[in-house]
């Protein structure tokens, strides 16, 4: 069996192992095995294939893996503006129905209507903000436990 075929088999095995383990290392070594297999397919000697494997895997593990890990470990972006209000608890200041209503969300008054148009929410009820459409909060009554 030719060496480049062996490199491709090794790359396939490492690729499957990466999918199963999610280490971000085995996939880079699989890419290095592909590079070695490519050099072998070009007819270059085995020593050049090994050098291609070593250089490619070392470069991937030294530079690509740390960048990928930093990217994965970034905190989720902070929600701001109206997006930050979704999921908050609010208090109804007036009855909220499909035509009108007012709620207090985090100290601010908002116009509101129920998320489900058939629901009527009484004054003084606690509600959850499901969405913000323009300057109107879509709310739904909280289930009291």
C-alpha positions as CSV (number, residue, x, y, z in Angstrom):
1,X,0.0,0.0,0.0
2,X,1.4,3.4,-0.9
3,X,2.2,5.8,1.9
4,X,-0.2,8.6,0.8
5,X,-3.1,6.1,1.1
6,X,-2.0,5.3,4.7
7,X,-1.9,9.1,5.4
8,X,-5.4,9.4,4.2
9,X,-6.6,6.5,6.3
10,X,-4.9,8.1,9.4
11,X,-6.5,11.4,8.5
12,X,-9.9,9.8,8.4
13,X,-9.5,8.0,11.7
14,X,-8.3,11.2,13.4
15,X,-11.2,13.1,11.9
16,X,-13.7,10.7,13.3
17,X,-11.9,10.8,16.7
18,X,-12.1,14.6,16.6
19,X,-15.9,14.5,16.0
20,X,-16.3,12.1,19.0
21,X,-14.0,13.9,21.4
22,X,-14.2,17.6,20.4
23,X,-10.6,18.3,21.5
24,X,-9.7,20.7,18.7
25,X,-6.4,18.9,18.5
26,X,-7.1,15.6,16.6
27,X,-8.8,17.5,13.8
28,X,-5.7,19.6,13.3
29,X,-3.5,16.5,13.3
30,X,-5.9,15.0,10.7
31,X,-5.3,18.1,8.5
32,X,-1.6,17.5,8.9
33,X,-2.1,13.9,7.8
34,X,-3.9,15.1,4.8
35,X,-1.0,17.5,4.0
36,X,1.4,14.5,4.3
37,X,-0.9,12.4,2.1
38,X,-1.0,15.2,-0.5
39,X,2.8,15.4,-0.6
40,X,2.9,11.6,-0.9
41,X,0.4,11.7,-3.8
42,X,2.8,14.2,-5.5
43,X,5.5,11.5,-5.4
44,X,7.7,13.2,-2.8
45,X,9.8,10.9,-0.6
46,X,8.6,9.6,2.7
47,X,10.9,11.9,4.7
48,X,9.3,15.0,3.0
49,X,5.9,13.6,3.9
50,X,6.9,13.3,7.6
51,X,8.3,16.8,7.6
52,X,5.0,18.1,6.1
53,X,3.1,16.2,8.7
54,X,5.3,17.6,11.6
55,X,5.3,21.2,10.4
56,X,1.5,21.3,9.6
57,X,0.5,19.7,12.9
58,X,2.9,21.9,15.0
59,X,1.7,25.0,13.3
60,X,-2.0,24.0,13.8
61,X,-1.5,23.1,17.4
62,X,0.6,26.2,18.2
63,X,-1.4,28.8,16.4
64,X,-4.8,27.7,15.2
65,X,-5.9,25.7,18.3
66,X,-5.3,28.6,20.8
67,X,-7.2,31.0,18.6
68,X,-10.1,28.6,18.2
69,X,-10.3,27.9,22.0
70,X,-10.3,31.7,22.7
71,X,-13.1,32.1,20.2
72,X,-15.2,29.3,21.8
73,X,-14.7,30.6,25.3
74,X,-15.9,34.1,24.6
75,X,-18.8,35.2,26.8
76,X,-22.1,35.6,25.1
77,X,-22.7,39.1,23.9
78,X,-24.5,41.4,26.3
79,X,-28.1,42.2,25.4
80,X,-28.8,45.9,25.4
81,X,-31.7,48.2,24.5
82,X,-35.0,46.6,24.0
83,X,-33.5,43.1,23.6
84,X,-32.4,43.3,27.3
85,X,-36.0,43.7,28.4
86,X,-37.2,40.4,26.9
87,X,-37.5,37.8,29.7
88,X,-37.9,40.4,32.4
89,X,-40.7,40.6,34.9
90,X,-43.1,43.5,34.7
91,X,-46.1,44.9,36.7
92,X,-49.3,45.9,35.0
93,X,-50.3,49.4,35.8
94,X,-53.6,49.2,33.9
95,X,-55.7,46.3,32.5
96,X,-53.8,44.9,29.5
97,X,-55.9,43.7,26.6
98,X,-55.4,43.5,22.9
99,X,-56.3,47.2,22.4
100,X,-54.4,48.9,25.3
101,X,-52.5,48.6,28.5
102,X,-49.5,49.9,30.4
103,X,-46.8,48.0,32.3
104,X,-43.8,49.0,34.4
105,X,-40.5,47.2,33.3
106,X,-37.5,48.0,35.4
107,X,-38.8,51.4,36.5
108,X,-40.0,52.5,33.1
109,X,-43.6,52.7,31.9
110,X,-44.3,50.9,28.6
111,X,-47.4,50.5,26.5
112,X,-48.3,46.8,26.5
113,X,-50.6,44.2,25.0
114,X,-50.9,40.5,25.7
115,X,-48.8,38.1,23.7
116,X,-51.9,36.0,23.3
117,X,-54.6,38.4,22.0
118,X,-57.4,36.5,23.7
119,X,-56.0,37.0,27.2
120,X,-57.0,40.0,29.4
121,X,-54.5,40.7,32.2
122,X,-55.8,42.6,35.3
123,X,-54.1,45.7,36.8
124,X,-51.5,44.8,39.4
125,X,-50.6,41.4,37.9
126,X,-47.0,40.2,37.4
127,X,-46.2,39.5,33.8
128,X,-43.2,38.3,31.7
129,X,-42.0,40.3,28.7
130,X,-42.0,38.0,25.7
131,X,-41.1,40.5,23.1
132,X,-40.8,44.2,22.3
133,X,-42.5,45.5,19.1
134,X,-41.7,49.2,18.6
135,X,-42.6,50.8,21.8
136,X,-45.0,48.1,22.9
137,X,-44.2,45.2,25.2
138,X,-45.8,41.9,24.5
139,X,-46.5,40.3,27.9
140,X,-48.0,37.2,29.4
141,X,-49.2,36.6,32.9
142,X,-46.6,34.9,35.2
143,X,-47.6,31.5,36.6
144,X,-47.5,31.9,40.4
145,X,-46.1,28.8,42.0
